[in-house]
């Protein structure tokens, strides 16, 4: 089914826009981290020209969408309801761009979503069809749910129902006072013009009440329906959404929007009014999206980096003012290297944490003092506290950074065809007195047993810092990173590890258990001595991949006899 655009329904409203002047940003003294001095907006993402966007003149409904919409219209006609049914936001945008979208949100002009869902069930009972369960998502402003939303399944698809609304904001909160609104009011209170479009199911037409939605979609621009500073101060989360959609679609941020997003008041509002969970959710969507580098570049150029990735007080060593740009440089290098090697080498979770590890490489040796005077990696604070992501995410990224340092020490030995001597000091571990080739297998195996399934991630990150005697920060800042050389190092080391049979070495089961060790040592209970021998025996297994349990115990007896 095809729906033509109804140009007569498009309402255009001119909005006066004020040119905002950038001023030095002053933080209250309680803020733990000081923002860097403001720099001119200067990044490639900011300077690119508007893209050429193919926008369809008609919307093609899938058979299932046609079924769903016809069923909803039957409900309206059966009960003689005056209700106008509109699909809102992203579905309309994506369909006009020729993309499939399964996220159907129905906006109602005269009743709550729950009430309409009950009408649907009444109609299903009337026609002898099975009623559907109704889920009600309560208002939760901290999760950007400002109105009650009802959800039910139709033709095996989840559909959300919510009433049209208008919002009034108080000065110190991003939580609005809600009331029923018109379609035009609802369109103007949305974050971006490209997300303000409606598809009217009753009239089979696209409605553009701001008069700019379709125009901005065609010209590839990210614009707010109302003046951007007012829009962002009402709900500062919209700044991050603007960045995310700009990066996702390759659209250009409107000049007034950029000035508003980087002004003092809006930056302070992001820090003060948005929960860290919401910030983290938006950042995670950017990192997991198709253009993570462009998104991080926008954040950097809009002077939002240290607002989003806030740091604890008293970090050591001190953070340089250009650290944000260096972070973006590393994720850019990491992203380009991944594309060169082949993105299919990582699954989605590995790719996501790889990009976080690359982004935060400049912080890998930065610590702060936690409880009981513990020294804690700053990266741990950023992921757990600034972004409120999973603790396991923080642990994995910190482990990747730790493994990177060890990989950098091992790479020369792995890629060399000569029998280079490996010193214990270089490796930071006491290793058995064995031939160099065995030592290399032991050290590599122990490292992979630490990092497990993320060893390729850690290896790829380490190539961004290898060799260690070069100023990589300078190369990164100048975009002089010689990707082909880094890819070659990655592939040589990866092939060597696979050739050694270590690619899943963390699955290696001990040949002997603690009870066997206690029998050899003639001990009645375990303790540090047993643990020490367990570690030695893991090394022995790595050095003797074909060894048996009896071979292992014989070696242990010989070692013990020599010490007696």
QUIJO-V345088 format. One record per residue. N is the residue number from 1. PSI is psi as a letter, one per 30 degrees, with the letter a starting at -180 (* if undefined). OMEGA is omega in whole degrees, -180 to 180 (999 if undefined). Layout:
n/psi/omega
N/PSI/OMEGA
N/PSI/OMEGA
This chain:
n/psi/omega
1/k/-178
2/k/180
3/k/179
4/l/177
5/k/179
6/j/-176
7/f/-180
8/f/-178
9/f/-177
10/k/179
11/k/-179
12/k/178
13/k/179
14/k/179
15/k/176
16/k/-178
17/k/179
18/k/176
19/j/-175
20/k/179
21/k/177
22/k/178
23/l/177
24/k/-177
25/k/-179
26/k/-179
27/k/170
28/k/-173
29/f/-180
30/f/-179
31/k/-173
32/e/-176
33/k/-178
34/k/178
35/k/177
36/l/176
37/k/-178
38/k/177
39/l/177
40/k/176
41/k/-165
42/g/-170
43/l/180
44/e/-178
45/f/-178
46/f/-170
47/f/-176
48/l/-178
49/l/-179
50/k/180
51/l/173
52/j/-173
53/k/176
54/j/179
55/k/-177
56/k/175
57/f/-180
58/l/175
59/k/177
60/j/175
61/k/173
62/l/177
63/e/-179
64/e/177
65/e/177
66/e/178
67/e/-178
68/e/-176
69/e/178
70/e/179
71/e/179
72/e/178
73/e/177
74/e/178
75/e/-180
76/e/-177
77/e/-178
78/e/-178
79/g/-180
80/h/-179
81/k/174
82/g/-172
83/k/170
84/k/180
85/k/-180
86/k/169
87/k/-172
88/l/161
89/b/-168
90/e/180
91/e/-179
92/e/179
93/e/-176
94/e/179
95/e/178
96/f/177
97/g/179
98/g/-180
99/k/175
100/k/179
101/k/-178
102/g/-178
103/i/-176
104/j/177
105/j/-179
106/k/177
107/k/-177
108/k/-174
109/f/-174
110/g/178
111/l/177
112/l/180
113/e/180
114/e/-180
115/e/-179
116/e/178
117/e/177
118/e/175
119/e/179
120/e/-180
121/e/176
122/e/180
123/e/179
124/e/177
125/e/-179
126/e/-177
127/g/178
128/g/178
129/l/-178
130/k/175
131/l/179
132/k/176
133/k/180
134/k/175
135/k/180
136/j/177
137/j/-175
138/l/175
139/k/179
140/i/-175
141/e/-179
142/f/177
143/g/180
144/g/174
145/j/-175
146/f/179
147/l/173
148/k/179
149/k/176
150/k/-177
151/k/174
152/l/-179
153/k/174
154/k/-180
155/h/176
156/g/176
157/k/175
158/k/179
159/k/177
160/k/179
161/k/180
162/l/179
163/l/172
164/k/-175
165/l/171
166/k/-173
167/k/171
168/k/-175
169/k/172
170/l/-171
171/e/-171
172/g/-179
173/k/173
174/g/179
175/j/-175
176/l/166
177/k/-173
178/k/172
179/l/175
180/k/180
181/l/174
182/l/178
183/e/179
184/e/178
185/e/180
186/e/180
187/e/-177
188/f/180
189/f/-179
190/l/-172
191/e/-174
192/l/-180
193/e/-179
194/f/177
195/g/-175
196/g/-177
197/k/175
198/k/165
199/j/-179
200/j/-178
201/e/-178
202/e/-175
203/f/-178
204/h/-179
205/l/174
206/k/-179
207/k/-179
208/i/-173
209/f/176
210/f/-178
211/g/-176
212/f/-173
213/e/-179
214/e/179
215/e/-179
216/e/175
217/e/-179
218/e/-178
219/f/177
220/h/-178
221/k/174
222/j/-173
223/k/175
224/k/-180
225/e/179
226/l/179
227/k/-169
228/e/-178
229/e/178
230/e/180
231/e/-177
232/e/178
233/e/175
234/e/180
235/j/-176
236/f/177
237/f/-179
238/f/176
239/e/-179
240/e/177
241/e/177
242/e/178
243/e/-177
244/e/-180
245/e/177
246/e/179
247/e/-176
248/e/-176
249/f/-177
250/g/-179
251/l/-179
252/k/176
253/k/177
254/k/-176
255/e/178
256/e/178
257/e/-180
258/e/179
259/e/180
260/e/-177
261/e/-176
262/g/-179
263/l/-175
264/e/-174
265/e/-178
266/e/179
267/e/178
268/e/180
269/e/177
270/e/-178
271/e/-170
272/e/-168
273/f/-177
274/k/177
275/k/180
276/f/177
277/e/-179
278/e/177
279/e/-180
280/e/179
281/e/180
282/e/180
283/e/180
284/e/176
285/e/178
286/e/-178
287/e/-179
288/f/-176
289/a/-175
290/f/-179
291/i/-177
292/e/-179
293/e/179
294/e/179
295/e/180
296/e/177
297/e/176
298/e/-179
299/e/179
300/e/-175
301/f/176
302/g/175
303/h/-176
304/f/-172
305/e/-177
306/f/170
307/e/-177
308/e/-177
309/i/-175
310/k/-176
311/l/175
312/l/178
313/l/171
314/h/176
315/k/179
316/k/-6
317/l/-177
318/l/-179
319/k/178
320/l/-179
321/f/-179
322/g/-176
323/e/180
324/e/180
325/e/178
326/e/177
327/e/179
328/e/177
329/e/-179
330/e/179
331/e/176
332/e/178
333/e/180
334/e/179
335/e/-179
336/e/178
337/e/179
338/e/178
339/e/-179
340/e/180
341/e/-178
342/j/-173
343/f/-179
344/f/180
345/f/179
346/k/168
347/l/-174
348/e/-178
349/e/177
350/e/179
351/e/-179
352/e/-178
353/f/172
354/e/-178
355/e/174
356/e/180
357/e/178
358/e/-179
359/e/-175
360/g/179
361/e/179
362/f/180
363/g/-168
364/f/180
365/g/-178
366/k/-176
367/l/170
368/l/-176
369/k/178
370/a/179
371/k/-179
372/h/176
373/g/178
374/k/175
375/j/-174
376/k/177
377/k/178
378/e/179
379/e/176
380/e/179
381/e/-177
382/e/-175
383/e/-177
384/e/-171
385/e/-179
386/e/-178
387/f/-179
388/h/174
389/a/-176
390/k/177
391/e/180
392/e/176
393/e/179
394/e/-179
395/e/-178
396/e/-179
397/e/177
398/e/178
399/e/177
400/e/179
401/e/178
402/e/180
403/e/179
404/e/-180
405/e/-180
406/e/177
407/e/-179
408/e/177
409/e/-175
410/f/-173
411/e/-180
412/e/-179
413/e/-179
414/e/-175
415/f/-180
416/k/177
417/f/-179
418/l/178
419/i/179
420/k/180
421/k/179
422/j/179
423/k/179
424/e/-179
425/e/180
426/e/-174
427/f/178
428/g/-179
429/k/175
430/k/-177
431/l/-178
432/l/179
433/j/-174
434/l/177
435/l/-176
436/e/-179
437/e/178
438/e/178
439/e/180
440/e/178
441/e/179
442/e/-176
443/e/178
444/e/179
445/e/179
446/e/178
447/e/-180
448/f/177
449/f/176
450/e/-171
451/f/176
452/b/-172
453/f/179
454/g/-176
455/e/177
456/e/176
457/e/-179
458/e/179
459/e/-179
460/e/177
461/e/-178
462/f/179
463/f/177
464/f/-178
465/g/-176
466/k/-4
467/l/-172
468/f/-178
469/g/180
470/k/177
471/i/-177
472/f/179
473/e/179
474/e/178
475/e/-180
476/e/-178
477/f/179
478/g/-179
479/h/-180
480/i/-168
481/f/173
482/i/-174
483/e/-178
484/e/178
485/e/-179
486/e/176
487/e/-180
488/e/178
489/e/180
490/e/-175
491/e/178
492/e/-178
493/e/179
494/e/-180
495/e/179
496/e/180
497/e/178
498/e/179
499/e/177
500/f/-180
501/h/-174
502/g/-170
503/f/176
504/h/-172
505/f/178
506/f/176
507/f/-178
508/k/180
509/k/178
510/k/178
511/e/180
512/l/-179
513/l/-178
514/e/-179
515/e/177
516/e/-179
517/e/-180
518/e/179
519/e/179
520/e/-178
521/f/-179
522/h/178
523/k/177
524/f/179
525/l/180
526/a/-179
527/a/-178
528/e/-179
529/e/178
530/e/179
531/e/179
532/e/179
533/e/177
534/e/179
535/e/178
536/e/-178
537/f/173
538/e/177
539/e/179
540/e/179
541/e/179
542/e/180
543/f/-178
544/i/-175
545/f/179
546/g/-177
547/l/179
548/l/179
549/e/180
550/e/176
551/e/-178
552/e/-179
553/e/177
554/e/178
555/e/-179
556/e/180
557/e/179
558/e/179
559/e/-178
560/e/180
561/e/179
562/e/-178
563/f/-176
564/*/999
